[in-house]
């Protein structure tokens, strides 16, 4: 099984999309504009926002998704997390 298949088995999402999609949408954002993703899943939109220097907030009800998002965002700047809220918050 490919690595991507294993990840999908752990935390499946039907609305998965490539990073390039989020980057394309967010490139038109105003510098400093807050990006909010209320169903962040694995945190792709939040990762794209950070890549472009935009502040972002991501929330998900799944603890597995929160852990995956936090892992993805761990090496990006300004990480603030609140597992108590079951959300991945970035500023």
C-alpha positions, 0 to 999 in steps of 0.5 A, a space after each residue: 500500500 502506498 503511503 498516501 493510501 495508509 494516511 487516507 485509511 487513518 483519517 479519510 476525507 472526501 474533500 481532499 485536494 492538492 496543496 496547489 489548489 489552496 495556494 491558487 485560491 489564497 494567492 489573491 488574498 490581501 496581505 494579513 488577511 485572516 484565513 479561517 477553515 472551520 473543517 480543516 481536516 489535515 490542515 492543507 489550507 492552513 499550511 498554504 496560508 502559512 506558506 504565503 505568510 497569511 495568519 490562519 485558524 483551523 478547527 476540526 472535531 476529529 482528534 485524529 485530524 487535529 493531530 495530523 494538522 498539528 504535525 503538518 504545521 509543526 515546522 511552520 511559524 507561529 503555531 498555537 494549538 489548543 487540543 482542549 478545543 479539538 482544533 488546530 489554531 494558527 496565527 
